[in-house]
Amino acid sequence: MLTHFEREETAAKLTGLLAADVERIHQIITVADQRSFVILNELFSSTAAKDAAVLGKKVLSFAAS
């Protein structure tokens, strides 16, 4: 089981939330296989809804291939 849940932003982070989401999603889809159960909660919530939808579709398309 692989999960992605939103993390709080802190001043100690050197990247923004979108960059952190992309990095974490990359880590998940790199190790996920056909037997993986992946939970994505509030994926790309740090960006505009339209952009989040486009990015989310790309992630799901990549994961399905």
C-alpha positions as CSV (number, residue, x, y, z in Angstrom):
1,M,0.0,0.0,0.0
2,L,1.4,3.4,-1.0
3,T,-0.1,6.6,0.2
4,H,0.0,10.3,-0.4
5,F,-1.5,12.7,2.1
6,E,-1.0,16.4,2.2
7,R,1.7,17.6,4.5
8,E,1.8,21.0,6.2
9,E,4.1,23.6,4.8
10,T,6.9,24.8,7.0
11,A,9.5,27.5,6.8
12,A,12.2,24.9,7.0
13,K,11.1,23.5,3.5
14,L,13.1,24.9,0.6
15,T,10.5,23.9,-1.9
16,G,6.8,24.7,-2.3
17,L,3.9,22.3,-1.8
18,L,3.5,21.6,-5.5
19,A,7.2,20.6,-5.9
20,A,6.9,18.4,-2.8
21,D,3.7,16.8,-4.3
22,V,5.5,16.1,-7.6
23,E,8.5,14.6,-5.8
24,R,6.3,12.3,-3.6
25,I,4.1,11.2,-6.5
26,H,7.2,10.4,-8.5
27,Q,8.5,8.3,-5.6
28,I,5.2,6.4,-5.4
29,I,4.7,5.7,-9.1
30,T,8.4,4.6,-9.4
31,V,7.9,1.7,-7.0
32,A,4.2,1.0,-7.6
33,D,3.3,-2.1,-9.7
34,Q,0.2,-4.0,-10.7
35,R,-0.3,-5.4,-7.2
36,S,0.1,-2.0,-5.5
37,F,-2.8,-0.2,-3.8
38,V,-2.3,3.5,-4.0
39,I,-4.2,6.1,-2.0
40,L,-3.9,9.8,-3.2
41,N,-5.5,12.3,-0.9
42,E,-5.8,15.9,-2.0
43,L,-3.3,15.5,-4.8
44,F,-2.0,18.8,-6.0
45,S,-4.3,20.8,-3.7
46,S,-1.7,23.5,-3.6
47,T,-2.5,24.6,-7.2
48,A,-5.5,25.8,-9.1
49,A,-8.3,23.3,-9.6
50,K,-7.8,23.2,-13.4
51,D,-4.1,22.7,-13.2
52,A,-4.6,20.0,-10.5
53,A,-7.0,18.1,-12.8
54,V,-4.6,18.1,-15.7
55,L,-1.7,17.0,-13.5
56,G,-3.8,14.3,-11.8
57,K,-5.0,12.9,-15.1
58,K,-1.3,12.7,-16.2
59,V,-0.4,10.8,-13.0
60,L,-3.3,8.4,-13.3
61,S,-2.5,7.8,-17.0
62,F,1.1,7.1,-16.3
63,A,0.3,4.8,-13.4
64,A,-2.2,2.9,-15.5
65,S,0.4,2.2,-18.2
